[in-house]
Amino acid sequence: MQQAIVGYHQDAEDDWVAELACGHCQHVRHNPPWFNRPWVTTVAGREAMLGQVLNCRKCDQRAPIDM
């Protein structure tokens, strides 16, 4: 299910985690070649992605919210 990014936080390893409108969280790492998300490395890049959607597998699985 597609869900909008509403915020971010960093986990214990300082990796960025997107907070989704549904209440789930999803890591948004820039780790080429597996994950090509250079926008996550800067404040401006992350802010520009607010409101964009990610596929939330936790919604598809009807998992309880993370936040």
C-alpha positions in Angstrom: 0.0 0.0 0.0 1.3 3.5 -0.9 1.8 5.8 2.1 3.1 9.3 2.3 6.3 10.2 4.2 5.5 12.6 7.0 8.8 12.7 8.9 12.1 11.1 9.7 14.2 10.0 12.5 17.5 8.1 12.9 17.8 4.7 14.5 20.5 3.4 16.9 22.9 3.0 14.0 22.3 6.5 12.6 20.4 5.1 9.6 17.5 7.3 8.4 14.0 6.0 9.0 10.9 7.4 7.2 7.8 7.9 9.3 4.8 7.2 7.2 1.2 8.6 7.3 -0.1 5.2 8.3 2.0 5.1 11.5 4.6 2.6 10.2 8.3 3.3 9.8 10.6 2.3 7.0 14.4 2.6 6.6 15.4 4.8 3.7 19.1 4.0 3.4 21.4 5.2 0.7 23.6 2.1 0.2 24.5 1.6 -3.5 24.1 -0.6 -5.3 21.3 -2.1 -3.2 19.5 1.2 -2.4 20.1 4.3 -4.5 18.6 7.1 -2.4 21.1 10.0 -2.4 18.3 12.3 -1.3 18.4 10.8 2.2 21.9 12.1 2.9 21.0 15.8 3.1 18.4 17.8 5.1 17.2 19.4 1.8 16.8 16.0 0.1 14.8 14.6 3.0 12.6 17.7 3.2 12.0 17.5 -0.6 10.7 14.0 -0.2 8.1 14.8 2.5 4.7 13.9 1.1 6.1 11.5 -1.4 4.9 7.9 -1.2 6.6 4.6 -0.4 5.2 1.2 -0.6 4.4 0.1 2.9 4.7 -3.7 3.2 3.6 -3.5 6.9 0.2 -2.1 5.7 -0.1 -4.9 3.2 0.5 -7.3 6.1 -1.9 -5.4 8.4 0.8 -5.1 11.0 0.3 -2.9 14.1 1.6 0.7 13.8 5.2 1.5 14.9 4.7 4.9 16.3 
